[in-house]
Structures are given as structure tokens and as C-alpha cells.
Amino acid sequence: MGAVEVRRAYSRATDKSEGCKYVQDRLYHDRADVFPLWNRGAKAYICGSRDVGKAIEDVCIRLAQEWGKDEGKNTTEEEAQEWFEKNRNERFATDVFD
């Protein structure tokens, strides 16, 4: 995989984006690729409405719990939320608007 790879989510043509209607759907759909990239230092750049930002946060928390389970841990939602908050300003850049 290169430095940048575009993976699309089309709200009106999900057949062209592997069934992914929204960005958060794409993120979850591609979760098998996200975890290894994250472990190698990947950063996320998110631009969209405040609702998009919140939906991305929710998916990241869900993924953190799943990744914990994959590693034999029982990561609680609170622990996953703490992980997200810790990484929010270091590895997530957001430009959200109302």
C-alpha cells in the first residue's frame, strides 16, 4: 500500500463503494487494514460535519474494543474512549463544521 490510498464511500451509489454509504461505514469495512496501519504509526485526517466527526469517533471506539478482544483483552467502552481521547490530538486531525 502506498503513502496515500483513496477508498471511497458514496451515499447515493453504494454499489460503487462496496456498500459503504458513509465514511464511518468505509472505516469499519476496511478495519482489517486499519489496525496494522495504525500500529505502524498511521494518522487519520477527517473533514466533515460535526455529526461525521462523532460517527468516526464512535467507530474508532468500537474498533479499539474489537482490537483489544483480538489481543485477548476485554477492553471496556470506557477504556476504548480513553484510548481515543489520548490519540485524538496526536494521530487524528479533524476539520469539522456545523
CORJO-V980081 format. One record per residue. N is the residue number from 0. RES is the residue in one small letter. PSI is psi in degrees with one decimal (999 if undefined). OMEGA is omega in radians with two decimals (999 if undefined). NEAR is the number of other C-alpha atoms within 8 Angstrom. Layout:
N & RES & PSI & OMEGA & NEAR
N & RES & PSI & OMEGA & NEAR
This chain:
0 & m & 138.9 & -3.13 & 4
1 & g & -173.8 & -3.14 & 4
2 & a & -34.6 & 3.12 & 4
3 & v & 131.1 & 3.06 & 5
4 & e & 125.2 & -3.12 & 6
5 & v & 127.1 & 3.05 & 4
6 & r & 120.9 & -2.96 & 6
7 & r & 156.8 & 3.00 & 8
8 & a & 117.5 & -3.11 & 13
9 & y & 116.5 & -3.10 & 11
10 & s & -24.5 & -3.10 & 8
11 & r & 0.2 & 3.14 & 5
12 & a & 61.9 & -3.08 & 8
13 & t & -21.0 & 3.09 & 12
14 & d & -18.6 & 3.13 & 6
15 & k & 1.0 & -3.13 & 7
16 & s & 38.0 & 3.07 & 12
17 & e & 35.8 & 3.10 & 6
18 & g & 3.0 & -3.11 & 8
19 & c & 113.1 & -3.10 & 14
20 & k & -37.6 & -3.09 & 13
21 & y & 164.9 & -3.12 & 9
22 & v & -42.5 & -3.14 & 11
23 & q & -31.3 & 3.06 & 10
24 & d & -41.2 & 3.13 & 10
25 & r & -43.7 & 3.13 & 13
26 & l & -45.6 & 3.13 & 11
27 & y & -40.0 & 3.12 & 9
28 & h & -39.9 & -3.07 & 8
29 & d & 21.6 & -3.05 & 8
30 & r & -29.9 & 3.13 & 9
31 & a & -25.7 & 3.09 & 7
32 & d & -28.4 & -3.05 & 7
33 & v & -46.0 & -3.06 & 9
34 & f & -51.1 & 3.11 & 9
35 & p & -38.2 & 3.11 & 8
36 & l & -43.4 & 3.13 & 9
37 & w & -42.9 & -3.14 & 9
38 & n & -20.7 & 3.11 & 7
39 & r & 10.2 & 3.03 & 6
40 & g & 14.4 & -3.13 & 6
41 & a & 152.8 & 3.06 & 8
42 & k & 152.8 & -3.12 & 8
43 & a & 137.3 & 3.10 & 7
44 & y & 119.2 & -3.04 & 7
45 & i & 128.9 & 3.10 & 10
46 & c & 129.6 & 3.12 & 8
47 & g & -167.3 & -3.14 & 10
48 & s & 164.0 & 3.10 & 9
49 & r & -34.4 & 3.10 & 9
50 & d & -38.8 & 3.10 & 7
51 & v & -45.7 & 3.12 & 11
52 & g & -43.4 & 3.13 & 13
53 & k & -40.0 & 3.13 & 8
54 & a & -39.8 & 3.10 & 9
55 & i & -43.8 & 3.10 & 11
56 & e & -46.1 & 3.14 & 9
57 & d & -42.1 & 3.13 & 8
58 & v & -40.3 & 3.13 & 11
59 & c & -39.4 & 3.10 & 9
60 & i & -42.5 & 3.09 & 12
61 & r & -43.6 & 3.13 & 10
62 & l & -40.3 & 3.12 & 10
63 & a & -39.3 & 3.09 & 11
64 & q & -42.1 & 3.13 & 13
65 & e & -41.7 & 3.13 & 9
66 & w & -39.0 & 3.08 & 9
67 & g & -43.7 & 3.13 & 11
68 & k & -41.0 & 3.12 & 10
69 & d & -27.1 & 3.14 & 7
70 & e & 11.8 & 3.10 & 6
71 & g & 16.6 & 3.13 & 6
72 & k & 155.1 & 3.05 & 7
73 & n & 77.5 & -3.10 & 7
74 & t & 121.6 & 3.13 & 11
75 & t & 165.9 & 3.09 & 7
76 & e & -36.4 & 3.12 & 9
77 & e & -42.7 & 3.11 & 6
78 & e & -40.5 & 3.12 & 8
79 & a & -38.9 & 3.09 & 13
80 & q & -42.5 & 3.10 & 9
81 & e & -42.3 & 3.10 & 8
82 & w & -45.0 & -3.14 & 9
83 & f & -46.5 & -3.13 & 11
84 & e & -39.4 & 3.13 & 8
85 & k & -38.3 & -3.07 & 8
86 & n & -11.8 & -3.02 & 9
87 & r & -50.1 & -3.05 & 9
88 & n & -12.6 & -3.11 & 8
89 & e & -38.0 & -3.02 & 7
90 & r & -3.7 & 3.07 & 9
91 & f & 123.8 & 3.01 & 11
92 & a & 128.8 & -3.09 & 11
93 & t & 145.8 & 3.00 & 8
94 & d & 91.5 & -3.09 & 7
95 & v & 153.5 & -3.09 & 11
96 & f & 165.4 & 3.11 & 6
97 & d & 999 & 999 & 4
